[in-house]
Amino acid sequence: MTKLSDLGPPILAKRHGDEPADERPNFYPCPTCGQLVDMRDARQVFYHERPGHEPLEPEDGDNIIKFPDRRRS
């Protein structure tokens, strides 16, 4: 499996406008593998554009951000 560090040093993007109140707007689920992609890191965006890729493997010290489910039944 590929780790984020295998993709090289961070390629950070700058956000246009104000920072959001929480982290959720910075992430989207990859339509291929379902992993959340941080749009502020171009390495992640480019990796998840490749057809047929696997999710990135978590590394030691990674913080997995889980957002509360706000859907109401």
N, CA, C and O atoms as a MOPAC input file, in Angstrom:
PM7 MOZYME 1SCF
protein

 N      0.83900 1    -1.19900 1     0.00000 1
 C      0.00000 1     0.00000 1     0.00000 1
 C      0.87200 1     1.24700 1     0.00000 1
 O      2.00300 1     1.23600 1     0.48700 1
 N      0.34100 1     2.29200 1    -0.54000 1
 C      1.04000 1     3.56700 1    -0.60400 1
 C      0.73700 1     4.39400 1     0.64000 1
 O     -0.41000 1     4.47900 1     1.08100 1
 N      1.77600 1     4.99800 1     1.19600 1
 C      1.61600 1     5.91800 1     2.31400 1
 C      1.71600 1     7.34500 1     1.78200 1
 O      2.31500 1     7.58200 1     0.73400 1
 N      1.13100 1     8.28400 1     2.50300 1
 C      1.19000 1     9.68700 1     2.09400 1
 C      2.63400 1    10.15800 1     1.98500 1
 O      2.95800 1    10.93300 1     1.08500 1
 N      3.50300 1     9.70900 1     2.87300 1
 C      4.90500 1    10.12600 1     2.83700 1
 C      5.61600 1     9.59800 1     1.58500 1
 O      6.62500 1    10.16700 1     1.16900 1
 N      5.10800 1     8.52100 1     0.98200 1
 C      5.67900 1     7.99800 1    -0.25400 1
 C      5.48700 1     8.96000 1    -1.42300 1
 O      6.18700 1     8.86200 1    -2.43100 1
 N      4.55000 1     9.88100 1    -1.29200 1
 C      4.22700 1    10.80800 1    -2.37100 1
 C      5.10100 1    12.05300 1    -2.36300 1
 O      4.94200 1    12.92900 1    -3.21300 1
 N      6.03000 1    12.14100 1    -1.40200 1
 C      6.93900 1    13.27700 1    -1.32700 1
 C      6.50000 1    14.28400 1    -0.28400 1
 O      5.57400 1    14.03200 1     0.48800 1
 N      7.17900 1    15.44200 1    -0.26500 1
 C      6.84700 1    16.46200 1     0.73400 1
 C      5.47600 1    17.07800 1     0.46100 1
 O      4.99000 1    17.03700 1    -0.67000 1
 N      4.85600 1    17.64400 1     1.48800 1
 C      3.53700 1    18.25100 1     1.29300 1
 C      3.56100 1    19.33100 1     0.21300 1
 O      4.52000 1    20.09400 1     0.09500 1
 N      2.49800 1    19.37600 1    -0.55900 1
 C      2.27000 1    20.44000 1    -1.53600 1
 C      0.99200 1    21.12100 1    -1.06800 1
 O     -0.11200 1    20.73100 1    -1.44900 1
 N      1.16000 1    22.13800 1    -0.24200 1
 C      0.00700 1    22.77200 1     0.39100 1
 C     -0.61400 1    23.82000 1    -0.52200 1
 O      0.08300 1    24.57800 1    -1.19700 1
 N     -1.92700 1    23.84100 1    -0.52500 1
 C     -2.67900 1    24.81600 1    -1.30500 1
 C     -3.21000 1    25.88800 1    -0.37100 1
 O     -3.36700 1    25.66500 1     0.82900 1
 N     -3.48200 1    27.04500 1    -0.93400 1
 C     -4.05300 1    28.13400 1    -0.13700 1
 C     -5.54100 1    28.23600 1    -0.43700 1
 O     -5.97500 1    28.09000 1    -1.57900 1
 N     -6.29900 1    28.48700 1     0.59700 1
 C     -7.74300 1    28.62400 1     0.47400 1
 C     -8.08100 1    30.04900 1     0.06800 1
 O     -7.48100 1    31.00600 1     0.55700 1
 N     -9.03600 1    30.17700 1    -0.82100 1
 C     -9.54400 1    31.50000 1    -1.18900 1
 C    -10.66400 1    31.85300 1    -0.22500 1
 O    -11.60200 1    31.07600 1    -0.04900 1
 N    -10.57300 1    32.99700 1     0.38800 1
 C    -11.59500 1    33.41000 1     1.33300 1
 C    -11.24500 1    33.00200 1     2.75100 1
 O    -10.13200 1    32.56200 1     3.03700 1
 N    -12.21500 1    33.15800 1     3.62400 1
 C    -12.02700 1    32.86200 1     5.04700 1
 C    -11.97300 1    31.36200 1     5.29800 1
 O    -12.50500 1    30.56700 1     4.52400 1
 N    -11.32100 1    30.99400 1     6.39300 1
 C    -11.29300 1    29.59600 1     6.82400 1
 C    -12.70200 1    29.20300 1     7.27900 1
 O    -13.40500 1    30.01200 1     7.88600 1
 N    -13.11500 1    27.96800 1     6.99000 1
 C    -14.43600 1    27.52600 1     7.44200 1
 C    -14.47200 1    27.37700 1     8.96200 1
 O    -13.43500 1    27.29000 1     9.61900 1
 N    -15.67100 1    27.34900 1     9.49500 1
 C    -15.85600 1    27.22000 1    10.95000 1
 C    -15.37600 1    25.87100 1    11.46000 1
 O    -14.94600 1    25.76800 1    12.60900 1
 N    -15.44100 1    24.83400 1    10.62900 1
 C    -14.91400 1    23.53000 1    11.00400 1
 C    -14.16300 1    22.93900 1     9.81100 1
 O    -14.07900 1    23.56600 1     8.75500 1
 N    -13.62200 1    21.74200 1     9.98000 1
 C    -12.74600 1    21.13200 1     8.97900 1
 C    -13.48200 1    20.49200 1     7.80200 1
 O    -12.87400 1    20.27900 1     6.75300 1
 N    -14.75000 1    20.18500 1     7.94400 1
 C    -15.46200 1    19.40900 1     6.92400 1
 C    -15.36400 1    19.96500 1     5.50900 1
 O    -15.19000 1    19.17000 1     4.58500 1
 N    -15.46300 1    21.26500 1     5.27200 1
 C    -15.39400 1    21.75600 1     3.88800 1
 C    -14.03300 1    21.52500 1     3.21300 1
 O    -13.92400 1    21.67100 1     1.99600 1
 N    -13.01000 1    21.17100 1     3.97100 1
 C    -11.69000 1    20.92000 1     3.39300 1
 C    -11.53300 1    19.49700 1     2.84900 1
 O    -10.49800 1    19.17900 1     2.26400 1
 N    -12.52400 1    18.64900 1     3.02700 1
 C    -12.43100 1    17.24200 1     2.66400 1
 C    -13.56300 1    16.84100 1     1.73100 1
 O    -14.65900 1    17.39900 1     1.78000 1
 N    -13.27100 1    15.85100 1     0.87000 1
 C    -14.31500 1    15.23200 1     0.06400 1
 C    -14.02200 1    13.73300 1     0.00700 1
 O    -12.86200 1    13.32800 1     0.08600 1
 N    -15.05900 1    12.90900 1    -0.13000 1
 C    -14.81700 1    11.46700 1    -0.24300 1
 C    -14.40100 1    11.12100 1    -1.66900 1
 O    -15.04400 1    11.54900 1    -2.62700 1
 N    -13.34200 1    10.35800 1    -1.80800 1
 C    -12.86800 1     9.92300 1    -3.12300 1
 C    -13.93300 1     9.01000 1    -3.74000 1
 O    -14.36900 1     8.05400 1    -3.09800 1
 N    -14.35800 1     9.29400 1    -4.98100 1
 C    -15.37500 1     8.43300 1    -5.60000 1
 C    -14.85900 1     7.04100 1    -5.94500 1
 O    -15.66100 1     6.12800 1    -6.14000 1
 N    -13.54900 1     6.85300 1    -6.02600 1
 C    -12.98100 1     5.54100 1    -6.36700 1
 C    -12.82000 1     4.66200 1    -5.14100 1
 O    -13.26100 1     3.51200 1    -5.14400 1
 N    -12.18300 1     5.19100 1    -4.07300 1
 C    -11.85800 1     4.34600 1    -2.91900 1
 C    -12.62300 1     4.71800 1    -1.64900 1
 O    -12.59900 1     3.96500 1    -0.67600 1
 N    -13.30400 1     5.87400 1    -1.64600 1
 C    -14.09400 1     6.27800 1    -0.48600 1
 C    -13.32400 1     6.98300 1     0.61700 1
 O    -13.93000 1     7.45000 1     1.58100 1
 N    -11.99500 1     7.07100 1     0.50000 1
 C    -11.19900 1     7.72500 1     1.52900 1
 C    -11.42000 1     9.23900 1     1.47500 1
 O    -11.58600 1     9.81300 1     0.39800 1
 N    -11.41900 1     9.88100 1     2.65200 1
 C    -11.53000 1    11.33200 1     2.66600 1
 C    -10.23700 1    11.95500 1     2.16500 1
 O     -9.14900 1    11.55100 1     2.57400 1
 N    -10.35300 1    12.94300 1     1.27600 1
 C     -9.21200 1    13.60900 1     0.66200 1
 C     -9.16300 1    15.04000 1     1.18100 1
 O    -10.15800 1    15.76200 1     1.11800 1
 N     -8.00000 1    15.45200 1     1.69600 1
 C     -7.79900 1    16.81700 1     2.16400 1
 C     -7.44800 1    17.67400 1     0.95000 1
 O     -6.35500 1    17.54400 1     0.39800 1
 N     -8.35100 1    18.53800 1     0.53400 1
 C     -8.15600 1    19.36300 1    -0.65800 1
 C     -7.03400 1    20.38000 1    -0.48900 1
 O     -6.60200 1    20.98500 1    -1.47000 1
 N     -6.55700 1    20.57800 1     0.72900 1
 C     -5.46500 1    21.52900 1     0.96400 1
 C     -4.10900 1    20.92300 1     0.64600 1
 O     -3.11000 1    21.64100 1     0.62600 1
 N     -4.04800 1    19.61600 1     0.39700 1
 C     -2.79900 1    18.92900 1     0.10600 1
 C     -2.88400 1    18.34900 1    -1.30300 1
 O     -3.55600 1    17.34200 1    -1.52600 1
 N     -2.19600 1    18.99100 1    -2.25900 1
 C     -2.27100 1    18.58700 1    -3.66200 1
 C     -1.80800 1    17.14600 1    -3.87300 1
 O     -2.26800 1    16.49100 1    -4.80800 1
 N     -0.90000 1    16.63300 1    -3.02200 1
 C     -0.46700 1    15.23600 1    -3.15900 1
 C     -1.65800 1    14.30600 1    -3.06500 1
 O     -1.79800 1    13.38000 1    -3.86400 1
 N     -2.50800 1    14.55300 1    -2.09500 1
 C     -3.67900 1    13.70400 1    -1.91000 1
 C     -4.64000 1    13.82500 1    -3.09400 1
 O     -5.15200 1    12.82000 1    -3.58700 1
 N     -4.87800 1    15.04700 1    -3.54200 1
 C     -5.78900 1    15.27100 1    -4.66000 1
 C     -5.28200 1    14.54800 1    -5.90500 1
 O     -6.04600 1    13.83900 1    -6.56000 1
 N     -3.99600 1    14.72100 1    -6.24000 1
 C     -3.44000 1    14.08000 1    -7.43500 1
 C     -3.47100 1    12.55700 1    -7.31600 1
 O     -3.79800 1    11.86600 1    -8.28000 1
 N     -3.13400 1    12.03700 1    -6.14700 1
 C     -3.13300 1    10.58300 1    -5.93800 1
 C     -4.52600 1    10.00300 1    -6.19300 1
 O     -4.67100 1     8.97600 1    -6.85500 1
 N     -5.53700 1    10.67100 1    -5.66400 1
 C     -6.89900 1    10.15300 1    -5.75500 1
 C     -7.52600 1    10.38500 1    -7.13000 1
 O     -8.64900 1     9.94100 1    -7.37100 1
 N     -6.83100 1    11.06900 1    -8.03300 1
 C     -7.31100 1    11.22100 1    -9.40900 1
 C     -6.93100 1    10.03000 1   -10.27700 1
 O     -7.50300 1     9.84600 1   -11.35200 1
 N     -5.96700 1     9.21100 1    -9.82700 1
 C     -5.53000 1     8.04900 1   -10.61400 1
 C     -6.61600 1     6.98300 1   -10.61200 1
 O     -7.12000 1     6.62300 1    -9.54900 1
 N     -6.98700 1     6.47100 1   -11.78900 1
 C     -8.00300 1     5.40900 1   -11.83700 1
 C     -7.49700 1     4.13200 1   -11.14800 1
 O     -6.32600 1     3.77200 1   -11.26200 1
 N     -8.39500 1     3.46900 1   -10.44000 1
 C     -8.08500 1     2.17200 1    -9.85400 1
 C     -7.14300 1     2.17600 1    -8.66600 1
 O     -6.59600 1     1.12800 1    -8.32300 1
 N     -6.93300 1     3.32500 1    -8.02400 1
 C     -6.00900 1     3.38300 1    -6.88600 1
 C     -6.64400 1     2.77500 1    -5.63200 1
 O     -7.86300 1     2.62700 1    -5.54000 1
 N     -5.79100 1     2.43300 1    -4.68200 1
 C     -6.21100 1     1.95500 1    -3.36700 1
 C     -6.18200 1     3.13100 1    -2.39400 1
 O     -5.51300 1     4.12700 1    -2.66800 1
 N     -6.89300 1     3.04400 1    -1.25500 1
 C     -6.78100 1     4.10000 1    -0.24100 1
 C     -5.34000 1     4.20700 1     0.26600 1
 O     -4.60200 1     3.22200 1     0.27600 1
 N     -4.95700 1     5.39500 1     0.67900 1
 C     -3.63500 1     5.59200 1     1.27900 1
 C     -3.59400 1     4.88400 1     2.62700 1
 O     -4.57800 1     4.87700 1     3.36600 1
 N     -2.44900 1     4.29200 1     2.93700 1
 C     -2.26800 1     3.59600 1     4.20800 1
 C     -1.98700 1     4.61800 1     5.31000 1
 O     -1.16500 1     5.51400 1     5.11700 1
 N     -2.65400 1     4.50000 1     6.46600 1
 C     -2.35200 1     5.40500 1     7.58000 1
 C     -0.91500 1     5.21800 1     8.05500 1
 O     -0.37100 1     4.11600 1     7.98700 1
 N     -0.30800 1     6.29400 1     8.53200 1
 C      1.05100 1     6.24000 1     9.05500 1
 C      1.03700 1     6.51100 1    10.54700 1
 O      0.07000 1     7.05900 1    11.07700 1
 N      2.10900 1     6.12700 1    11.22100 1
 C      2.22200 1     6.41800 1    12.64200 1
 C      2.09700 1     7.91400 1    12.86100 1
 O      2.72200 1     8.70600 1    12.15500 1
 N      1.30000 1     8.29700 1    13.82800 1
 C      1.13400 1     9.70700 1    14.15300 1
 C      0.06200 1    10.39800 1    13.33200 1
 O     -0.21200 1    11.57700 1    13.55700 1
 N     -0.56000 1     9.69200 1    12.37600 1
 C     -1.62600 1    10.30400 1    11.59300 1
 C     -2.84300 1    10.52400 1    12.47300 1
 O     -3.18500 1     9.69600 1    13.31700 1
 N     -3.47100 1    11.63700 1    12.25800 1
 C     -4.73400 1    11.91600 1    12.92400 1
 C     -5.84000 1    11.67000 1    11.92000 1
 O     -5.91900 1    12.36100 1    10.90400 1
 N     -6.68800 1    10.70500 1    12.18500 1
 C     -7.81800 1    10.43300 1    11.31800 1
 C     -8.96900 1    11.28300 1    11.82900 1
 O     -9.42100 1    11.12200 1    12.96200 1
 N     -9.42900 1    12.17800 1    10.99100 1
 C    -10.50900 1    13.07100 1    11.39100 1
 C    -11.82600 1    12.40900 1    11.05000 1
 O    -12.08300 1    12.07100 1     9.89400 1
 N    -12.65600 1    12.22600 1    12.05700 1
 C    -13.97900 1    11.66700 1    11.85300 1
 C    -14.98600 1    12.75200 1    12.19600 1
 O    -14.92300 1    13.35800 1    13.26600 1
 N    -15.90700 1    12.98800 1    11.28400 1
 C    -16.90700 1    14.01200 1    11.49400 1
 C    -18.18400 1    13.36900 1    12.01900 1
 O    -18.52500 1    12.25300 1    11.62700 1
 N    -18.88900 1    14.06800 1    12.90400 1
 C    -20.13000 1    13.49200 1    13.42200 1
 C    -21.16800 1    13.37000 1    12.30500 1
 O    -21.23300 1    14.20400 1    11.40200 1
 N    -21.96300 1    12.33000 1    12.38900 1
 C    -23.02500 1    12.13500 1    11.42000 1
 C    -24.16500 1    13.07900 1    11.78500 1
 O    -24.78600 1    12.94100 1    12.83900 1
 N    -24.42800 1    14.02000 1    10.92000 1
 C    -25.46000 1    15.02300 1    11.22800 1
 C    -26.79600 1    14.69100 1    10.59200 1
 O    -27.74500 1    15.47000 1    10.68600 1
 N    -26.87400 1    13.53500 1     9.94300 1
 C    -28.15000 1    13.13600 1     9.35400 1
 C    -29.10500 1    12.72800 1    10.46000 1
 O    -28.71800 1    12.05200 1    11.41300 1
 N    -30.32900 1    13.13600 1    10.32700 1
 C    -31.37100 1    12.78800 1    11.30000 1
 C    -32.29800 1    11.77200 1    10.66300 1
 O    -32.64200 1    11.89400 1     9.48700 1
 N    -32.70600 1    10.77100 1    11.42700 1
 C    -33.63900 1     9.77000 1    10.87600 1
 C    -35.05400 1    10.24700 1    11.04500 1
 O    -35.99100 1     9.55300 1    10.64900 1

